[in-house]
Amino acid sequence: MKAQELIDKLKPYAGFDLDIKVHLVVMEEELQKWFYKYPHASYKAELSIDDIGYSDRIVCIGVEIADD
């Protein structure tokens, strides 16, 4: 995805906050212990710009699990 594509998609929502989540697959044996059998564990996350590669024109975005 190009940065401009993301900017264009988010432009109508410029005043909105971002709610970022990371979904991790839960192993079947662990899932059997859960009351609600949704196969993903969800965690709130925060985005950061890890690096900007000017020579190859790449923006590296990092995702960190947020402390709740």
N, C-alpha and C positions, 0 to 999 in steps of 0.2 A: 504494500500500500504506500502510496506517496503521501507526504505530509499534507499537501494541498487537498487531497481527497478527504482526509480526516478533518481538516479545517472546514471544508465545505459542508460536510455532514453535520458538524457541531455548530456551525454559524447560527442557525435558527434558535439554538438553545444557549447562546452565549451567556445569559444571566443565570443559568442553572448550575447547581453544584454537581460534581461527579460522584457517583456511588460505585466504587470499584470493588469487585469481588473476584476471588480466585476459587475455582472449583477443582477439587482433587478427587480422583476416582477412589472409592472405598473398596478394599478387597472383599470378596464374597464372604469369607469367614467372619470378618469384622461386621459386615452389613447384617448378618443374621442376628447379631446382638442388639441391633438398633430397633427401637420401637417403630420409627418411620423409615421405611425401606427405600429412601432416596439414595441412588448409587454415588452421590458426590458429597463430599464435605465442603462447605462454603466458608470462606474467610474474608473479612473486610481487608482491603488492600489499599496501598498508596502508590501512586506513580512517581517516578523521578526520571530526569534526563541523565542517563549515566555517562554518555559520551556523544560528541558530535564529530563525525569523521568528515572533515571538509574535503579531503582528497578524493574519497569515494562517495561523498554526498549521502551519508547515512546518519540518521539520528537513532541512537540506541536508547530505548526506554526500558527502565527497570521497574519491577513490581516487587513490593515488600509487603509482607503480612503486617497489618496494623495491630498495634496493641489495643486490646479492648478492655 
